[in-house]
Amino acid sequence: MFDRVTNWAFDLVPRFRPPADYAQLCARIHRRDGIVVPVAGAPDVTVDLYRPGSGDGPFPVVVWAHGGGYVTGRRTLPEHLATALADEGFMVAALGYTLPPFALYPVPVLQTLAVARWVADGGAGPQADASRIALAGDSAGAQIAGQVAALVTNPRLADAMELDPMLAPDRLRAVLLCCGLLDPGELPYPLRPFVRGLLAAYLGPDRVRSRAVLAQMSLSRYATAAFPPTFVTAGNGDPLRRQSYRATRVLASRGVPVDALFWRGRVPPVPHEYQFYMDTPAGGLARRRIVDFARRWTTPTAT
């Protein structure tokens, strides 16, 4: 029953829209779909790889985990923004992590980490710069990307999850968090029943009330001063916006370079996942800010 309600709720969300110049962008980039990346201890994960159509590189790589409340979504959701990033000189590895009931937590975390390691090990090819990786995600995918960044940069989280990230922290140059569910254990009351249902599907009924597991998922709990420079955005009509506000304050208080794009007081309100409505002024600004931030922190001389 919950799965049907969840799918109905997500079906109410308008389809994401490309920018007006999307046809030109597609003509200028190269895209390779359906690359299978092996994952130790979890199902293989499939990746779509976008890269610039000109230049020899090596190009910085953005590893993108899609949204969908942990229970739905697919690797093509960020394709419009991934195409725009490729046109700006980035490679983008958009992954399709395994959804419940076929796999539960922490499989999507392991798969996202595996794609980052695959890039670092040269799997994306000689045009990918294995030393300049950004982790990115939207909605639930933002939480997954943030958890992977914390896992790589904070040994305490690696110990708590009993994992060896096997990825040097200095490979991660930036993190991009769009409209994220960044601290699932700290939610406003109206959202708790719905999000708890999503978490029950993702974590399993035995772990959904586990404080230890929810703590592992918390950006504010495990992000340290070693966390990569981070871009955070959320709309003022996004029910999850306070998660992004809080994450920004926490990261800044720990000395992490943070750039935030928020829309307080905007009329009409800017919705959840607004960055994928790329034909709107808000979506266009998010595109420019994401590109500028990623470029700043993934250049070879970035400090």
N, C-alpha and C positions, 0 to 999 in steps of 0.2 A: 504493500500500500504506500509506504513512504517513497519508494522509488517512483511510483506513478505521480505522486504529488510533486516530487522534486522535478521530474522531467516537465510536468505541466508548468511549474513556476519558471523554469529556465526558458521554456518555449515562449513565455510572455515577453521576454527581452527582445527588443527589435534587433534585426540582423545588423551585424557590424558593416560599416560602409567604407569603401576605399576613398582615397583622396581624388580630386578631380584629375590629377595627372597620372593616375594609376596605369593606364595603358602604356604611356611613355616609360614609366618606371620599369614595368615588366619587360619592355623591349630592350632595356639597357642592362639588365642583370642576367645572371645564370642561376638556374635552380635545379637541384637534383633531389628527387623525392625517394623516400622508402629505403634509406640506408639503415641497415640493421647493425646495432652496436651491442656486443655481448656485455652482460652484467653478471659479476660474480655473486652467487647466492640469490639471484632473482631472475625473472624472465628477461630475455633480450628486449631492448627498447628500439623503436623505430624513429629515425630522425629525417627531417627535410632540411637540406643545406642550401642556403641562399648565399651568393657571393657576387661581388662587383663584376660587371661585364668587361671592364677595362682595367689595365694596370696589372702588374705582376705580383703585387703584394710584397711581403706577407701582410695580411690584413688582420686586425684584431677580431676576435670572435665573441659574439654574444650567444650564450646558451639560454634558451627561453623555455620556461615551463608554463604551460597554458592554465587558464582558470577553468571553473566549472564546478566549484564546491566539492572537489575531490571525487565526485561520483559521475561526472559527465564531462563533456568537452573533448577536444581532439587537437592534434598538433597543428592543424591548419588554421586555428582560430586567430593567431597573430600574423597571418600571412601578409596582410596589407602593410602593417608596420614593419615586418621583417623585410619586405621588398623595399620599402623606403630606406631602411637602414643599409641594405646592401647597395643601394644606389649612392649612399653617402660614404662608401668605403669600408663597410664592415662585412664580415661573414656572420651569418646567423644560423645556428643549429637549433631548430625548433623540434622539440621531442614530444612524443606521445606516450606518456607513462601509462602503466597498466592500471585500469580502474577496478573498483570493487564490482562484483564479488570475486573477480579473477585474481586479485591480489590486494592485500591490505598494507597498511603502514608497517614498516618504513620503506616498502618497495619503491614508491615514487621518489623518495629521497635518495635511495641507492641508485636508481636509474638516472636521476639528474646528475648526481655525483659522477657516475660512470661516463656520462657524455662529456662532462668537463675533463675527466681524466683522458678520455679518448682524444679530445682536442689537444691536451697537453702532451700526449704521447705521439702526436703527429698523424692521428687517424683522419683528420679533416683535410690532409694533403699539404703540399709544400706552400700553397698560397695562404694557409692559415698560420698566424703567429701564435705558437704554442705558449708563449710567455705573456700574452696580453689577452686575458679572458675576462669577460663580464658575465655575471649571472643575472638573469632577469626573469620576471614572471608577473602575471596579472591575477588578481583575486586570490584563490587558493594557491595558484602557481607562484604568486609572490611569496607566500609563506614557505613553500617548498624551497624556492631559490634562496630565501633568507636563512632557512635552516641549514642548507648546504654550505652557505658562506660561513655561518657560525661554526659548523662542524669542522671546516677546514682551518679556521683561525682560532678556535678555542679548544684546547685539549680536554677541558672539563666536560664539554659536550661529547667529544669523541669517546671519552671514558664512560659517560653515562649511557651512550648508545652501544658501547662495546664494539666500536668500529675503528679501523685505521683508515683515514681518508686517502692516504697514498697520493696526495696532491700538495705540492709546496704552496704555502699561503701566498707567496709573492707572485704566483701565476694569476691570482685573482686581482684585477685592477679596479673593478667597479661592480656595483650592484644596482639594479634598476627595479623598483618595487611600485607597481601600478595597482591602486585600488585594493590593497592587500588585506587579507585576514591574517594579521601578523601576530596576534596573541590570542589564540582560541580559548584560553582559560579566563579571559577578561572581556566579557561581552555585555553590552547593555541588555537589560531584562527583555525588551521586546524581541530581540534576536535569538535569545538563548534556546527556545524550543526548536526552531528551524535549524540553527547551526549545530545543536546537539544531535539532531537526527543525521545531519551530514557526517558529523564526526563518528557517530555510531557505525555508519556504513564504512567509513575509512579506517577507523581504528579497530573495529570489532566491539561487540557489546561488553566484553570483559575488560576492555582497556579505556572505554570512553570516559570513565570516572577516575581514571588513574591520574593523580596529580603529577607523578613522575613523568608520564608520557606527555601530558599537556605542557609541562615545563620544558621538555625537549623541543617542543614546537614553538616556544615563546622567544621572539626576537629580543624582547626586553630582558629576558633572563640570561641569555647566553651571548649576546653581542658585547664585545669588549673593544678596547681601543685599537685592537688589531683588525677589527672588522673593516672591510674595504670601503672606500668612499661610496656614498649611497645617494641615489636620486629617489625621492618619494613623491607620489602624487595621488590625489583623490579628489573627487568632486564634492561640492557642498550638498548635493542631493543623494550622495552615496551613504547607505545605512552603515557602512563600515568605516566611514571617514575618521572617526575618533581613534581607530586603531592606527591609522597613518599619522595622525597628529601626535599620538603618544610615542610611537616609534621614532619620530623625528626628534622629539625632546630627549628621549633616552639616548639615542645615538650621539646627538650633539653634546649631551652632558658627559659622555665618555670620550670625547675628543675625536669622534669620527667626522670627517668632512661630509656635510649633508647639504643637498640642494632640494628644496621642497617647492612644489607647484600645487597650491590649493586655491579654492574658489569661494572663500567665505562671502556670503551675502549675494552671490551671483543670482540674477533673475533672468530667465528661468533657471532653476537649479541644474547643476551639471551632474549627470547620473553616474552610477556605477559603471565601470569599464568605458568611460567616456573617450579614452584615448584611442579606442578602436572605431569611433565615429569620426573618421578622418576627414570628412567633408564639412565638418563644423569648425567655427573659429577656435573653440576650445581644443578640439582634437588636433587641429593644425598647430596650435601653440605647443601642445604636449609633444608632438612630433619633433619640433625644432628644439625644444628644451632637452629631450631625451638624446637627440643626436649631439647637441653641444656638450652635454655632460659626459656622454660616453667617449666622445672624441678627446675631451680635455684629459680624462683619466686613463685612457688607453694609449696615448701617444708615448713613444719611447722615452721622452724626457719628463713625463708627468711625475710630480712629487707631491 
